[in-house]
Amino acid sequence: MNTSQIPEDTNPDWAGRIIATVVTPEGNRLRRLPKEIVGAQGVAGPAGTNGIDGINGTNGTNGTNGTNGTNGTNGLNGVDGRAGGVTFAYDFNTSTTFPASDNEIRFDNATPINVTSVSIDDNNADTTLTDVLLDVAARDRLAFYSKADPTKFVIFQVSGAGVLDGSAYNFAGTAIAISGTLFPNGDDVLVSFIKAGPEGSFSHSTLTYSATTDLDFDADDYRSVTLAGNITFTTSNRAAPKALTIRIIGDGSSRTLTFPAGWKFVGAAAPASLAANKVAILSVTCFGANDSDIVAAYAVEP
């Protein structure tokens, strides 16, 4: 197949253009369309307006919690509080001359640990304290604290009831605990009246010797028995919690000792006898209604 060019004026519509003509083997002429001449690129048009924002996507799932951190160290302990009891405010006077004046407290010694007597007026700044002062008895405690500095205090244990001296009550006793030096003159002092609990009741009696001697848990706490022969102990009124202490006094002969089968001895096995002229202590504590609930301890002089 041959190609040739024909003049540009073959077709007036193609003026100024080059036309390609193709001749087939059969002699047919095929005319190609003219190739356009590409002009220069035009300037860019203005940018279009932004499109609207898309909708937010869904939130992702929460992640797993992290492991807990280690605990911090403990904080410091707080300072000790004041002693309990009924508390009143007074003015402290450093004079050691009794009695105390209105609204005052005085000590008989300028060195707190050597205080053996205190004088407290029956009126403080707020009220009359006659009833409170009259209620103070042996073994009660008076706690004196500086209002401005609670670390400065004197704990005084009373040995008996107060003695009225003018408008004040004087109390004998002992300073059992102190902190710091004597309160300054005019210092605001807080006084706590602390009642002592009741003392336990103790009593002693003598058991009359018998070959079988009963230990009554409802009788006296302390007993003494002097042996005149062998002895077998029994018990009565067993209950928890009860306790007895028995002093066993030997005579001029060795004597056998027999105890209830259920007793449990601590420290050593149940003794079989007491040597002549020896003294022993038998302590028994009952934790129930049976002899098997009794725990016993035995000691004898060497």
Residue pairs with C-beta under 8 A, 6 or more apart in sequence:
1 22
1 23
1 24
1 25
2 22
2 23
3 20
3 21
3 22
3 23
4 21
4 23
5 18
5 19
5 20
5 21
6 19
6 21
6 31
8 14
8 15
8 16
8 17
8 18
8 19
9 15
10 19
11 19
14 34
17 34
18 34
18 35
19 31
19 32
19 34
20 31
20 32
21 29
21 30
21 31
21 32
22 29
22 30
22 31
22 32
23 29
23 30
24 30
79 150
79 151
82 143
82 145
82 150
82 153
82 190
82 192
83 141
83 143
83 145
83 155
83 192
83 194
84 192
84 194
85 141
85 143
85 192
85 193
85 194
85 195
86 132
86 192
86 193
87 190
87 191
87 192
87 193
88 124
88 126
88 127
88 129
88 132
88 190
88 191
88 193
89 124
89 125
89 126
89 147
89 188
89 189
89 190
89 191
90 103
90 104
90 105
90 120
90 121
90 124
90 125
90 188
90 189
90 190
90 191
91 103
91 104
91 105
91 125
91 186
91 187
91 188
91 189
92 104
92 105
92 106
92 144
92 183
92 184
92 185
92 186
92 187
92 188
92 189
93 100
93 101
93 104
93 105
93 106
93 185
93 186
94 106
94 110
94 182
94 183
94 184
94 185
95 106
96 106
96 107
96 108
96 109
96 110
97 106
98 106
98 108
98 117
98 119
98 165
98 168
98 170
99 106
99 119
99 121
99 165
99 166
99 167
99 168
99 170
100 106
100 119
100 120
100 121
100 168
101 121
101 168
102 121
102 123
102 167
103 121
103 123
103 124
103 125
104 119
104 121
104 168
105 118
105 119
105 120
105 121
105 144
105 189
105 191
106 118
106 119
107 115
107 117
107 118
107 119
107 154
107 182
108 115
108 116
108 117
108 118
108 119
109 115
109 116
110 182
111 182
112 154
112 175
112 178
112 180
112 181
112 182
113 175
113 178
114 175
115 154
115 156
115 175
116 172
116 173
116 174
116 175
117 170
117 171
117 172
117 173
118 142
118 144
118 156
118 170
118 171
118 173
119 165
119 168
119 169
119 170
119 171
120 129
120 133
120 142
120 162
120 168
120 169
120 171
120 191
121 167
121 168
122 128
122 129
122 130
122 133
122 167
122 168
122 169
123 129
123 167
132 193
133 162
133 169
134 161
134 162
134 169
135 193
135 195
136 142
136 158
136 161
136 162
136 169
136 171
136 193
137 158
137 160
137 161
137 196
138 158
138 159
138 160
138 161
138 196
139 157
139 158
139 196
139 199
140 157
140 158
140 193
140 194
140 195
140 196
141 155
141 156
141 157
141 158
141 176
141 194
141 196
142 155
142 156
142 158
142 171
142 173
142 191
142 192
142 193
142 194
143 153
143 154
143 155
143 156
143 191
143 192
143 194
144 153
144 154
144 155
144 156
144 183
144 189
144 190
144 191
145 152
145 153
145 189
145 190
145 191
145 192
146 152
146 153
146 180
146 183
146 187
146 188
146 189
146 190
147 187
147 188
147 189
147 190
148 187
148 188
149 180
151 179
151 180
152 179
152 180
152 181
152 183
153 177
153 178
153 179
153 180
154 175
154 177
154 178
155 175
155 176
155 177
155 178
156 171
156 173
156 174
156 175
156 176
157 173
157 174
157 176
158 171
158 172
158 173
159 172
159 173
159 174
160 171
160 172
160 173
162 169
162 170
162 171
163 169
163 170
163 171
183 189
201 221
202 221
202 222
203 220
203 221
203 222
204 220
204 221
204 222
204 223
204 224
205 219
205 220
205 222
205 223
205 224
206 223
206 224
206 225
207 213
207 223
207 224
207 225
207 246
208 225
209 225
209 226
209 227
209 228
209 229
209 231
210 231
211 229
211 230
211 231
211 232
212 231
212 232
212 234
213 225
213 231
213 232
213 233
213 234
214 233
214 234
214 235
214 236
215 223
215 233
215 234
215 235
215 236
215 244
215 246
215 284
216 235
216 236
216 237
217 235
217 236
217 237
217 238
217 239
217 242
217 244
217 286
218 236
218 237
218 242
221 243
221 244
221 245
222 244
222 245
222 246
222 247
223 244
223 245
223 246
223 247
224 246
224 247
224 249
225 231
225 246
225 247
225 248
225 249
226 249
226 251
227 248
227 249
227 250
227 251
227 255
227 274
228 251
229 255
230 255
230 256
230 257
230 258
231 248
231 255
231 256
231 257
231 258
232 258
232 259
233 257
233 258
233 259
233 260
234 260
235 260
235 284
235 286
235 291
235 294
238 286
238 288
238 289
238 290
238 291
238 293
238 294
239 286
239 288
239 289
240 286
240 287
240 288
240 289
240 293
241 285
241 286
241 287
242 285
242 286
243 283
243 284
243 285
243 286
244 283
244 284
245 281
245 282
245 283
245 284
246 281
246 282
246 283
246 284
247 279
247 280
247 281
247 282
248 257
248 274
248 279
248 280
248 281
248 282
249 279
250 274
250 275
250 276
250 277
250 278
250 279
250 280
251 276
251 277
252 276
252 277
253 276
254 273
254 274
254 275
254 276
255 273
255 274
256 272
256 273
257 270
257 271
257 272
257 273
257 274
259 270
259 296
260 291
260 294
261 291
262 290
262 291
262 292
262 293
262 294
263 270
263 284
263 291
263 292
263 294
263 295
263 296
264 292
264 294
264 295
264 296
265 295
265 296
265 297
265 298
266 295
266 296
266 297
267 297
267 298
267 299
268 298
270 296
270 298
271 280
271 298
271 300
274 280
274 300
275 300
278 300
278 301
279 300
279 301
280 298
280 299
280 300
280 301
281 298
281 299
281 300
282 296
282 297
282 298
283 296
283 297
283 298
284 294
284 295
284 296
285 294
285 295
285 296
286 293
286 294
287 293
287 294
287 295
